[in-house]
Amino acid sequence: MSANAPTSDDQGDLRDEQRLHGRLGPIGVVFMVVAAAAPLTVIGGNMPLGMGLGNGAGAPVGFLIAALVLLLFSIGFVAMTPYVPEAGAFFSYVTLGLGRRLGSGIAAVALIAYTAIQVGIYGYIGWAIDDTVRFYGGPEIPWPVYSFATLAIVAVLGYRHIELSAKVLGVALALEIGIVVLLDLVIVANPGPAGLTLSSFTPGVFTDGVLGIAVLFALTGFIGFEATAVFRDEARDPERTIPRATYAAVLIIGGFYALTCWAFVVAIGPDQVAEVAQRTLDGEANMLLDTTGDNLGRIGRDVVNVLLLTSLFACVLSFHNVIARYQFALARKGLLPKPLATVHPSHGSPSVSSLVQTATAAVIVAILAALGIDPLVGVFGSMAGVATVGMVLLMLTTSVAVLVFFARHADLASGRVWQTRIAPVLACLGLVGALLLVLTNFTLVTGGSATVSAILAAVPFVGLLAGAARRPRD
């Protein structure tokens, strides 16, 4: 770090306060982040949504576009990381680059986005467990029962030391990636009716339908990747661990999703895949499990079914940890009640924040359940849409913060024009385009009226204004 590198105004205060503790290396952080991306969850949920509502066989391109935009974003994000000495991800970066008020607004957006996707996953896992139990002849039980049971287990793990969560997530992640890689290999060895077609990547195919929907649900699949910075205090060597983990997360997530999405097109056939995806959304089929059964047999289907549930669990646990740490960081800044900044004396975890996060999620899930909202389309689909709008807004503002920060401190940008100027500008352009695609197609995501869709899409923007209106602590 440069001798005259700027630090946040509160850096001295932060040294005097309690910090979270851990010795996570790049692999441990990547486990936490990729688990939040939940590969099987995205393949089972986001992929059919992108194909059925979006551009059918061209959906793999949506994942490639999302990965490219996020990779450009990551370049500037990583370049600024050494000068952001505190955990807090987007909030800390925007505060340092654009000031405390806008940083406070972005903190509110982050909490909204992460809470929305977490609630969406609770709805999804409740539906998935019930669907599994009924498939094997069990009783039909309301989805909220399963959601609250999951919430209780997450509460226990989230309260304890971060390395326990990392171990649980690591095992679940290794198993689900392993089974999907096996499935992809079997599909490539025994392709479907059209053979090993690359038609998904031809302009006539990926521009047919609504590419914006495919990009939207692809972006949703990346939510949480920037949380590498949230675990800064618990990383073994933050200045090396965080950049490595960030790049690895984007490349692994993007490559894995695009390859698997293409494999499903190969397995089903480019002419039939949109129809199968739509039937999945209508509840008449299950693209993930049916395709797995066709290629790996009944045992393979059963294994994937179980791993889908563990994937959902890993996802919601990871988001719980991220939100708890965001609240912890904000409490240290005086933007949330001070007790949320309490560190557990034995576990070194944000224990109070974790408990509050559990209570918040429980209340929201209870309200949605009481309203009788469908857990898959209504809860997961709509909440994923809100989270995606929030995530793109977060990254766009952070990229602007990177540009402003290095413009003010030109000595830090010397010899690094690509990392501090060009890549952030390209990221801004890509993110603006992505935001427009998402907003102009939002009614297709929610399945509701234009009014309901507009209200949901506006939530992150309202959070930004409300957060910025609150005066941060000096």
Buried (B, 14 or more C-beta within 10 A) or exposed (E): EEEEEBBBEBEEEBEEEBBBBBEBBBBBBBBBBBBBBBBBBBBBBBBBBBBBBBBBBBBBBBBBBBBBBBBBBBBBBBBBBBBBBBBBBBBBBBBBBBBBBBBBBBBBBBBBBBBBBBBBBBBBBBBBBBBBBEEEEEEEEEBBEBBBEBBEEBBEBBBBBBBBBBBBBBEBBEBBBEBBBBBBEBBBEEBBEBEEBEBBBBEEBBEBBBBBBBBBBBBBBBBBBBBBBBBBBBBEEBEEBBBBBBBBBBBBBBEBBBBBBBBBBBBBBBEBBBBBBBBBBEEEBBBBBBBBBBBBEEEBBBBBBBBBBBBBBBBBBBBBBBBBBBBBBBBBBBBBEEEBBBBBEEBBBBBBBBBBBBEBBBEBBEEBBEEEEBBBBBBBBBBBBBBBBBBBBBBBBBBBBBBBBBEEBEEBBEEBEEBBBBBBBBBBBBBEBBBEBBBEBBBBBBBBEEEBBBBBBEBBBEBBEBBBEBEBEE
